[in-house]
Amino acid sequence: MSALLRLCFVLPLVAPGHGTQGWEPCTDLRPLDILAEVVPSDGATSGIRIVQVHGARGLQLSAAAPRTMSFPASRIFSRCDLFPEEFSIVVTLRVPSLPPKRNEYLLTVVAEESDLLLLGLRFSPAQLHFLFLREDTAGAWQTRVSFRSPALVDSRWHTLVLAVSAGVFSLTTDCGLPVDIMADVPFPARLSVKGARFFVGSRRRAKGLFTGLVRQLVLLPGSDATPRLCPSRNAPLAVLSIPRVLQALTGKPEDNEVLKYPYETNIRVTLGPQPPCTEVEDAQFWFDASRKGLYLCVGNEWVSVLAAKERLDYVEEHQNLFTNSETLGVEVFRIPQVGLFVATANRKATSAVYKWTEEKFVSYQNIPTHQAQAWRHFTIGKKIFLAVANFEPDEKGQEFSVIYKWSHRKLKFTPYQSIATHSARDWEAFEVDGEHFLAVANHREGDNHNINSVIYKWNPATRLFEANQTIATSGAYDWEFFSVGPYSFLVVANTFNGTSTKVHSHLYIRLLGSFQLFQSFPTFGAADWEVFQIGERIFLAVANSHSYDVEMQVQNDSYVINSVIYELNVTAQAFVKFQDILTCSALDWEFFSVGEDYFLVVANSFDGRTFSVNSIIYRWQGYEGFVAVHSLPTVGCRDWEAFSTTAGAYLIYSSAKEPLSRVLRLRTR
């Protein structure tokens, strides 16, 4: 194709009757949507059908009368009657298999009085033909330019660009390499379309009707449309201009415009467990009988279409999980191809791992620990680890917390690395820029609570964690890692500085290879941070456990204090207070969702008089914040974890005052 395409300009002497005006194109040089010109406002009476295949809509025209799918050429050639000498035609179509000798028309321009074919685009199973009328002193004859094997008849979407310029005819299929034909007979410089009509999908008669689907049919005067379309992420469906009713690939049509037309689609509905959602399943449906929901595969993700909205109705006791001793923390995790597990951090010398079997947790493995406070599950590549935070020294008086590694041969956790810690309360595992880290919350060393907590970094060469950074903490109880865009954050819950629980907890941001102070929060015996997101909003909730100072007399109500939810204010580049919630020596927050609802559950442990206090589930109510919706009887509640199985959604909590953890089932309606 020539880089510069000439336009059809008209001289007064060439086209009498147009007055004495200067040169101007016969039509606008913008894309002319031929298909939109023939789509009537009331598709139901026109014989047009909308069909969706492979996630894209197209028009089926074979039931429409040829006259219905036409319009006068004067509608777009408003300034003169000459077809542009250089132009391109863009077509997006889906063609079913055809008999060997069948020909079908995509587009024609026909003289009304003589029924003479002035221009046409026709295809057969093996060729695409461009037809035009050529006139000279010897008379008029029809010329055909044929492109062989464009591979159209495969029941898939394809986008073609036919460009005409200076005796060169070029065909580009799906943004591939163009096929150029240097024709002996060039396209006429003065092809009159006076008194002619455009016909879409026919040659004005029943023979040769187009039986496939057409999605796009555009005439671009004066230039090659290929640079406007290509390259494209989805070349078979590259768009220059399509009718509004076809513009959405999937989902609900805007303003229900599509419902004006008979609508059908080729679909396959899969039943049973969740199938994969890939390009092969694109625009196919899956019906989840257990949840009574219908899902559509869109862009490698199952999107809810008609899912019944689940709403939390009530919480019922599902299992009493008897543990080796009081449990200070629980960690729920999955091992691929093995199953669902929970690890309990027990006060006495043995902690345990339980496996979910027949809808209950059953004992799987005992692990020696020393007043374990928490477990943390994490993976590095294919390696699966479980780290325990030990609070007390071992039999030799040495303080170590231990990382265990899953043995695929033994199907057990085995000791992997011991790390010196100081009354460790928590581990946090995280990844930044492909590097793996572990942060330990060192609570105290002897009677000194103002000590360093340590961040360890995985060394791929030694395959061990090595100290990377120390951070000064005061009775550290918990670490929480999260990311916002490209930024990584780590927040610590400081509990006690040796004289008071009124201490600041700190949020750190990772810059230049280390964590640096970003923001400080006033907290009261902070025991836990929970980060969560609702829509685009990011929140941090702190669990305050105790308001105490050695200079003041201890009062019972010093345990009944506000815990606080903060929200990230992007403009201020800081977290600001969003909501106070009254809690009873709160030790943990857990965020979870049911259907389209969001919840927080707090671990209330002590009200100053008794450990038998209710823990509360709060539901997100938008501008009202979180509102209490369920009270759950608990005894010395220490930790909550939410998890789900194919059977439903559950909560498990641990008790620091009795050797019994409980699994609760979330009943929905």
C-alpha positions in Angstrom: 0.0 0.0 0.0 1.2 3.5 -0.7 1.9 5.5 2.4 -0.1 8.5 1.2 -3.5 7.7 -0.1 -5.1 10.1 -2.6 -8.6 11.5 -1.9 -11.5 11.8 -4.3 -11.8 15.5 -5.0 -14.2 17.1 -7.5 -13.6 19.9 -9.9 -16.6 22.0 -11.0 -15.9 21.2 -14.6 -15.9 17.4 -13.8 -19.1 17.4 -11.9 -21.5 20.0 -13.2 -24.4 20.9 -11.1 -22.3 21.5 -7.9 -21.9 25.2 -8.5 -18.6 26.9 -8.5 -17.2 25.7 -5.1 -13.6 24.6 -4.7 -12.2 21.1 -4.3 -13.7 19.0 -1.5 -14.1 15.3 -0.7 -17.4 13.7 -1.6 -17.9 12.5 1.9 -16.4 12.9 5.4 -13.0 11.3 5.8 -14.0 9.8 9.1 -14.9 6.1 9.5 -18.4 5.5 8.1 -20.2 2.8 10.0 -22.2 1.1 7.2 -23.6 -1.5 9.6 -25.0 1.2 11.9 -26.8 2.8 8.9 -28.9 -0.3 8.4 -29.6 -1.4 12.0 -33.2 -0.1 12.7 -34.3 1.1 16.0 -36.8 -1.7 16.3 -34.9 -4.9 15.6 -37.8 -7.1 16.6 -39.7 -6.3 13.4 -36.7 -6.3 11.0 -35.7 -10.0 11.1 -32.3 -9.1 12.6 -31.1 -11.3 15.4 -28.3 -10.7 17.9 -26.1 -13.7 18.5 -23.3 -13.9 21.0 -20.4 -16.3 20.3 -17.1 -16.5 22.1 -17.9 -13.5 24.2 -18.7 -11.2 21.3 -22.0 -10.1 19.8 -22.8 -10.1 16.1 -25.8 -9.5 13.8 -27.5 -12.4 11.9 -29.1 -10.9 8.8 -30.2 -13.9 6.8 -33.9 -13.6 8.0 -34.1 -9.9 7.1 -35.4 -8.7 3.7 -32.6 -7.4 1.5 -34.3 -4.0 1.1 -34.4 -3.7 4.9 -30.7 -4.0 5.1 -30.0 -1.1 2.6 -29.8 2.6 2.4 -29.3 5.2 -0.4 -25.7 6.1 -1.2 -26.6 9.8 -1.0 -26.9 9.4 2.7 -23.2 9.3 3.1 -22.1 10.8 -0.2 -23.7 14.1 0.5 -21.4 16.4 -1.5 -21.1 14.6 -4.8 -21.8 11.2 -6.4 -18.3 9.7 -6.8 -17.0 6.8 -4.7 -13.6 7.6 -3.3 -10.7 6.4 -5.4 -8.7 5.3 -2.4 -10.4 3.8 0.7 -10.5 0.8 3.0 -13.3 -1.5 4.2 -13.1 -3.1 7.6 -15.2 -6.2 8.3 -15.5 -8.3 11.5 -17.4 -11.5 10.8 -17.9 -15.1 11.8 -18.5 -17.5 8.9 -19.9 -21.0 9.4 -18.8 -23.8 7.0 -20.2 -23.4 3.5 -20.8 -25.8 0.6 -17.8 -25.8 -1.8 -19.4 -23.7 -4.6 -21.5 -21.3 -2.5 -20.9 -17.5 -2.6 -22.2 -15.0 -0.2 -22.2 -11.2 -0.3 -21.0 -9.1 2.6 -21.5 -5.7 1.0 -22.8 -4.4 -2.4 -23.5 -1.0 -4.0 -26.2 -1.5 -6.6 -27.6 0.9 -9.2 -31.3 1.1 -8.4 -32.7 1.4 -12.0 -30.4 -0.9 -13.9 -29.7 -3.4 -11.0 -26.0 -3.1 -12.1 -23.4 -4.1 -9.4 -21.2 -1.1 -9.0 -19.1 -2.5 -6.1 -19.2 -5.6 -4.0 -17.5 -7.8 -1.4 -18.2 -11.5 -1.7 -16.6 -14.7 -0.3 -16.6 -18.4 -1.0 -15.0 -21.2 1.1 -11.7 -20.7 -0.6 -11.6 -17.0 -1.7 -12.6 -13.4 -0.9 -13.6 -11.4 -4.0 -13.7 -7.7 -4.4 -15.9 -6.6 -7.4 -16.2 -3.2 -9.0 -17.5 -1.7 -12.3 -15.0 -0.3 -14.7 -16.0 1.9 -17.6 -14.1 3.3 -20.6 -14.8 4.3 -24.2 -15.3 0.6 -25.1 -18.0 0.2 -22.5 -18.5 -1.1 -19.0 -17.4 -4.4 -17.5 -17.1 -5.9 -14.0 -13.7 -6.5 -12.6 -12.9 -9.0 -9.9 -9.9 -9.1 -7.5 -9.6 -12.4 -5.6 -7.7 -13.2 -2.5 -7.1 -17.0 -2.0 -7.5 -18.9 1.2 -8.2 -16.2 3.7 -9.1 -18.9 6.2 -12.5 -17.4 7.1 -14.8 -20.4 7.1 -13.8 -21.8 10.5 -16.7 -20.5 12.7 -14.4 -18.1 14.5 -14.3 -14.3 14.6 -12.0 -12.5 12.1 -11.4 -8.9 11.3 -10.5 -8.1 7.7 -9.1 -4.8 6.2 -9.4 -4.4 2.5 -7.4 -1.4 1.4 -7.5 0.1 -2.2 -4.9 2.5 -3.4 -3.3 3.4 -6.8 -3.9 0.0 -8.4 -2.9 -1.9 -5.3 -5.4 -4.1 -3.5 -4.3 -5.2 0.0 -6.0 -7.6 2.4 -5.0 -7.9 6.1 -6.6 -10.6 8.2 -6.5 -10.4 12.0 -3.6 -7.8 12.0 -1.4 -10.3 10.2 0.9 -9.7 7.2 -1.0 -8.0 4.4 -1.5 -9.8 1.0 -1.0 -7.3 -1.8 -2.3 -7.7 -5.4 -1.0 -5.4 -8.1 -4.0 -5.4 -10.5 -3.9 -4.8 -14.2 -7.1 -2.8 -13.9 -7.0 -0.2 -11.1 -10.1 0.9 -9.2 -11.8 3.7 -11.2 -11.1 7.2 -10.3 -14.7 8.3 -11.1 -17.1 5.6 -10.0 -20.5 7.3 -9.9 -22.9 6.1 -7.2 -25.8 8.4 -8.2 -29.1 6.7 -7.7 -27.4 3.7 -6.1 -28.0 1.9 -2.8 -25.8 0.1 -0.3 -26.9 -3.4 0.6 -25.5 -5.2 3.6 -25.4 -9.0 3.5 -26.9 -9.4 0.0 -26.8 -8.4 -3.6 -30.4 -7.0 -3.5 -31.8 -10.4 -4.1 -32.4 -13.6 -2.1 -29.5 -15.5 -3.8 -26.2 -15.1 -2.1 -27.5 -13.9 1.3 -24.9 -13.7 4.0 -25.6 -16.5 6.6 -22.9 -15.8 9.1 -22.6 -13.1 11.8 -21.3 -9.6 11.1 -20.1 -7.4 13.9 -18.3 -4.6 12.1 -18.6 -3.1 8.6 -16.9 0.2 8.1 -15.9 2.3 5.1 -12.9 4.6 5.7 -12.5 7.0 2.7 -9.0 8.2 1.8 -6.8 6.0 3.9 -5.8 2.5 5.0 -7.5 1.5 8.3 -4.9 -1.0 9.3 -2.7 1.3 11.3 -5.8 2.4 13.3 -6.5 -1.2 14.2 -3.2 -2.9 14.5 -1.4 -4.0 16.6 -4.3 -5.2 18.8 -4.4 -7.3 21.9 -7.4 -9.1 20.4 -6.8 -8.9 16.6 -9.8 -11.0 15.6 -12.1 -8.5 17.3 -10.2 -5.3 16.6 -12.6 -2.4 16.5 -12.7 0.7 14.4 -16.4 1.4 14.7 -19.3 -0.9 15.6 -23.0 -0.2 16.3 -23.8 0.7 19.9 -25.9 -2.4 20.4 -22.8 -4.6 19.8 -20.2 -2.6 21.7 -20.2 -4.6 25.0 -18.4 -7.9 24.7 -20.0 -9.4 27.7 -22.2 -8.4 30.6 -25.5 -6.5 30.7 -26.3 -4.3 27.8 -26.6 -0.6 28.6 -30.1 0.7 28.7 -31.4 -2.8 27.8 -30.9 -1.8 24.1 -30.0 -5.3 23.2 -33.5 -6.4 24.3 -35.0 -4.7 21.3 -33.7 -7.5 19.2 -34.3 -11.3 19.4 -31.2 -12.4 21.3 -29.5 -15.7 21.3 -26.0 -17.1 22.2 -24.1 -20.4 21.8 -23.5 -21.4 25.4 -22.5 -24.5 27.4 -23.4 -24.7 31.0 -21.1 -26.8 33.2 -22.4 -28.4 36.4 -20.4 -29.7 39.4 -17.3 -28.4 41.0 -15.7 -25.2 39.7 -14.1 -25.9 36.3 -11.1 -23.9 34.9 -11.8 -20.5 33.3 -9.4 -20.1 30.4 -9.7 -18.8 26.8 -11.3 -22.1 25.9 -14.2 -21.5 28.4 -14.5 -17.8 27.7 -18.2 -16.7 27.7 -19.3 -20.1 28.9 -21.4 -20.6 32.1 -20.9 -22.7 35.2 -23.8 -23.5 37.6 -22.8 -24.0 41.2 -25.6 -26.1 42.6 -24.3 -25.9 46.2 -24.5 -22.1 46.2 -27.4 -21.9 43.7 -25.4 -19.5 41.5 -24.7 -19.0 37.8 -21.2 -17.8 36.8 -19.8 -16.5 33.5 -16.2 -17.0 32.4 -14.7 -13.6 31.6 -11.0 -13.0 31.3 -9.9 -16.1 33.2 -12.2 -15.3 36.1 -15.7 -16.7 37.0 -18.0 -13.7 37.4 -21.3 -14.0 39.3 -24.3 -13.5 37.0 -27.3 -14.9 38.9 -25.7 -16.0 42.2 -28.1 -16.0 45.1 -26.9 -13.4 47.5 -25.6 -15.0 50.6 -26.3 -13.2 53.8 -25.1 -14.2 57.3 -28.2 -15.5 59.2 -26.7 -17.0 62.3 -23.7 -18.7 63.8 -23.9 -22.2 65.1 -21.4 -24.4 67.0 -19.9 -27.0 64.7 -17.1 -28.7 66.6 -15.5 -28.7 70.1 -11.8 -29.1 69.4 -10.1 -30.4 72.5 -6.5 -29.3 72.5 -3.4 -30.4 74.5 -3.7 -27.4 76.7 -4.9 -23.8 76.6 -4.5 -22.4 73.1 -2.9 -19.0 72.5 -3.2 -18.9 68.7 -4.5 -20.8 65.7 -3.3 -20.8 62.1 -5.4 -22.3 59.3 -3.7 -23.2 56.1 -3.9 -25.5 53.0 -1.3 -27.8 51.5 -2.0 -28.5 47.8 -3.1 -32.1 47.1 -3.0 -32.8 50.8 -5.7 -30.9 52.5 -6.8 -28.2 55.0 -5.1 -27.9 58.4 -5.1 -25.9 61.6 -2.1 -25.5 63.9 -2.7 -24.7 67.5 -0.2 -22.8 69.7 -0.6 -24.4 73.1 0.6 -23.2 76.5 2.2 -26.4 77.6 5.0 -28.5 76.1 3.2 -29.8 73.0 1.3 -28.0 70.3 -0.6 -29.8 67.5 -1.6 -29.8 63.9 -5.1 -31.0 63.0 -6.4 -32.0 59.5 -9.9 -31.3 58.2 -11.4 -34.7 57.7 -15.1 -35.5 57.1 -16.1 -31.9 58.0 -14.1 -31.8 61.2 -10.6 -31.2 62.4 -8.9 -34.4 63.7 -5.5 -34.8 65.3 -2.7 -35.1 62.7 0.7 -34.3 64.3 2.1 -33.2 67.7 5.0 -30.8 67.8 7.1 -30.0 70.9 6.9 -26.3 71.8 7.5 -24.0 74.8 4.5 -22.0 75.7 3.8 -21.4 72.0 2.1 -18.1 71.2 1.5 -18.3 67.5 2.1 -20.2 64.3 2.8 -18.8 60.8 2.4 -20.7 57.6 4.3 -19.6 54.5 5.8 -20.9 51.3 9.0 -20.2 49.3 8.7 -21.7 45.9 7.6 -25.2 46.4 8.8 -25.3 50.0 6.1 -25.2 52.7 7.0 -23.9 56.2 5.4 -23.5 59.6 7.1 -21.2 62.1 6.3 -21.2 65.8 6.8 -18.3 68.2 8.0 -19.8 71.6 7.5 -17.6 74.6 9.5 -19.6 77.2 13.0 -21.2 77.1 13.6 -24.8 76.5 14.8 -27.4 78.9 18.4 -26.1 78.6 17.3 -22.5 79.3 17.8 -21.4 75.7 15.2 -19.4 74.0 14.6 -20.5 70.4 11.7 -20.3 68.0 11.6 -23.0 65.3 10.8 -23.1 61.6 9.4 -26.4 60.5 9.4 -27.6 56.9 6.8 -29.9 55.3 8.2 -33.2 54.2 6.4 -34.4 51.0 7.8 -37.9 51.7 6.8 -38.2 55.3 3.7 -36.0 55.0 4.8 -34.3 58.3 6.5 -31.2 59.4 10.1 -31.6 60.4 12.5 -29.1 62.2 14.3 -26.9 59.7 15.9 -23.9 61.4 16.0 -22.6 65.0 16.2 -18.8 65.6 17.1 -17.2 68.9 14.2 -15.0 70.1 13.1 -13.3 73.3 9.6 -14.2 74.6 8.4 -14.3 71.0 4.8 -13.4 70.5 4.3 -13.6 66.7 5.9 -14.3 63.3 4.9 -12.4 60.1 6.0 -13.8 56.8 6.0 -11.6 53.7 7.6 -11.1 50.2 8.9 -7.9 48.7 10.3 -7.8 45.1 10.7 -11.5 45.0 12.6 -11.7 48.3 11.2 -13.5 51.4 11.2 -12.2 54.9 10.2 -13.2 58.4 9.6 -10.7 61.2 9.5 -11.8 64.9 7.8 -9.8 67.6 10.2 -10.1 70.6 8.1 -9.2 73.7 10.7 -8.9 76.4 14.1 -10.0 77.6 13.9 -10.7 81.3 12.0 -7.8 82.7 13.1 -5.4 79.9 10.3 -4.9 77.3 12.2 -2.2 75.3 14.2 -4.5 73.1 14.7 -5.1 69.4 12.5 -7.2 67.2 14.2 -8.6 64.2 13.4 -9.0 60.5 15.1 -12.0 58.9 15.7 -12.5 55.2 15.8 -15.7 53.2 19.2 -16.5 51.7 18.7 -18.6 48.6 22.4 -19.7 48.7 22.4 -21.0 52.3 18.6 -21.7 52.2 18.3 -20.2 55.7 16.9 -17.1 57.2 19.5 -14.5 58.2 19.1 -11.3 60.3 18.4 -8.4 58.0 17.2 -5.5 60.2 16.4 -4.7 63.8 13.6 -2.5 64.9 13.2 -1.1 68.5 9.9 -2.3 70.0 8.1 -2.1 73.4 6.6 -5.4 74.4 5.9 -6.2 70.8 2.9 -8.5 70.4 2.1 -8.6 66.7 3.4 -7.7 63.2 1.2 -7.1 60.2 2.5 -6.7 56.6 0.6 -5.2 53.7 1.1 -3.4 50.4 -0.6 -0.3 48.9 0.3 0.0 45.2 4.1 -0.3 44.9 4.7 0.4 48.6 5.3 -2.2 51.3 4.3 -1.6 55.0 4.9 -3.3 58.3 3.1 -2.3 61.5 3.9 -3.4 65.0 1.6 -3.7 68.0 3.5 -2.4 71.0 1.9 -3.5 74.3 4.0 -2.3 77.3 7.1 -0.2 77.9 7.8 -1.4 81.4 5.6 1.2 83.2 2.6 1.8 81.0 0.4 0.2 78.3 -0.1 3.7 76.8 2.6 3.4 74.2 2.8 4.2 70.5 2.6 1.5 68.0 4.5 2.2 64.7 3.9 1.8 61.0 7.0 1.4 58.8 7.4 1.8 55.1 10.1 0.0 53.1 12.4 2.4 51.3 15.9 1.9 49.9 16.0 -1.7 51.2 14.9 -1.2 54.8 11.8 -0.4 56.8 11.6 3.2 58.0 9.1 4.9 60.3 6.0 6.2 58.5 3.4 6.9 61.2 2.8 6.4 64.9 -0.5 5.5 66.6 -1.4 6.0 70.3 -2.4 2.5 71.5 -3.3 0.9 74.9 -1.8 -2.6 75.3 -2.0 -3.2 71.5 -2.2 -6.9 70.9 -3.1 -7.2 67.2 -3.4 -5.3 63.9 -5.7 -6.3 61.1 -5.5 -4.8 57.6 -8.4 -5.2 55.2 -9.8 -3.6 52.1 -13.4 -2.8 51.2 -13.7 -1.7 47.6 -10.9 0.8 47.1 -10.8 1.8 50.8 -8.0 0.4 53.0 -8.4 0.0 56.8 -6.2 -0.8 59.8 -7.9 -2.1 63.0 -6.0 -2.3 66.3 -7.0 -4.4 69.2 -6.4 -2.5 72.5 -6.2 -4.8 75.5 -5.5 -2.8 78.6 -5.2 0.8 79.8 -2.6 0.6 82.6 0.0 2.8 84.2 2.1 2.0 87.3 1.3 5.4 88.8 -2.5 4.9 88.7 -4.6 2.5 90.7 -5.8 -0.5 88.6 -9.5 -0.3 88.0 -11.8 -3.0 86.6 -12.9 -0.9 83.7 -9.3 -0.4 82.5 -9.9 -3.5 80.3 -13.1 -2.1 78.8 -11.7 0.4 76.3 -12.0 1.4 72.7 -10.2 -0.4 70.0 -9.8 1.7 66.9 -10.3 1.3 63.1 -8.2 3.6 60.9 -8.6 4.4 57.2 -5.9 5.3 54.7 -6.3 8.9 53.5 -4.4 9.0 50.3 -4.4 12.8 50.1 -3.0 13.1 53.6 -0.7 10.1 53.1 -1.6 8.8 56.5 -4.1 6.6 58.3 -6.8 8.6 60.1 -9.2 7.5 62.7 -12.4 6.1 61.2 -14.3 4.4 64.1 -14.0 3.6 67.8 -15.4 0.3 69.0 -15.8 -0.6 72.7 -14.0 -3.9 73.5 -13.1 -6.0 76.5 -9.4 -6.5 76.5 -9.4 -7.2 72.8 -6.6 -9.5 71.6 -7.4 -10.1 68.0 -9.4 -8.9 65.0 -10.4 -11.1 62.0 -11.9 -9.7 58.8 -14.0 -11.9 56.6 -16.8 -11.8 54.0 -20.0 -13.7 53.4 -21.5 -13.1 49.9 -21.4 -9.3 49.4 -21.3 -8.5 53.1 -18.1 -7.7 55.1 -17.5 -8.5 58.8 -15.1 -8.0 61.6 -15.0 -10.3 64.7 -13.2 -9.3 67.8 -11.6 -11.6 70.4 -12.9 -10.1 73.7 -10.9 -11.9 76.5 -11.6 -10.2 79.9 -13.9 -7.4 81.2 -12.1 -6.9 84.5 -14.2 -9.4 86.4 -14.5 -12.6 84.3 -13.0 -14.2 81.3 -16.5 -15.4 80.2 -17.3 -12.5 77.9 -19.0 -12.3 74.5 -16.9 -11.8 71.4 -18.8 -9.7 68.8 -19.2 -9.9 65.0 -19.6 -6.5 63.4 -21.0 -6.0 59.9 -20.0 -3.3 57.5 -22.8 -0.8 57.1 -21.2 1.8 54.8 -21.3 5.3 56.2 -22.4 3.9 59.6 -19.2 1.9 59.8 -19.2 -1.5 61.5 -22.3 -2.3 63.5 -22.6 -5.2 66.0 -24.8 -8.0 64.7 -23.9 -11.2 66.6 -22.7 -11.9 70.2 -20.7 -15.1 70.6 -20.1 -16.6 74.1 -16.4 -17.2 74.6 -14.0 -17.9 77.5 -10.7 -16.1 77.5 -10.9 -15.7 73.7 -7.4 -15.2 72.2 -7.5 -15.7 68.4 -10.0 -15.9 65.5 -9.5 -17.5 62.1 -12.0 -17.6 59.2 -11.9 -20.3 56.6 -14.1 -22.0 54.1 -14.6 -25.4 52.5 -16.8 -26.8 49.8 -19.4 -27.3 52.5 -19.5 -23.7 53.7 -17.8 -20.9 55.7 -16.5 -21.3 59.3 -14.8 -19.5 62.2 -12.5 -21.0 64.7 -11.4 -19.4 68.0 -8.9 -20.4 70.6 -9.2 -20.1 74.4 -6.3 -19.0 76.6 -8.2 -20.2 79.7 -9.4 -23.7 78.8 -8.1 -26.6 76.6 -10.9 -26.2 74.1 -11.1 -24.4 70.8 -14.4 -24.1 69.0 -15.3 -24.3 65.3 -18.4 -22.3 64.4 -20.3 -22.5 61.2 -21.7 -19.5 59.4 -25.2 -20.2 58.3 -26.5 -18.1 55.4 -29.9 -17.4 53.9 
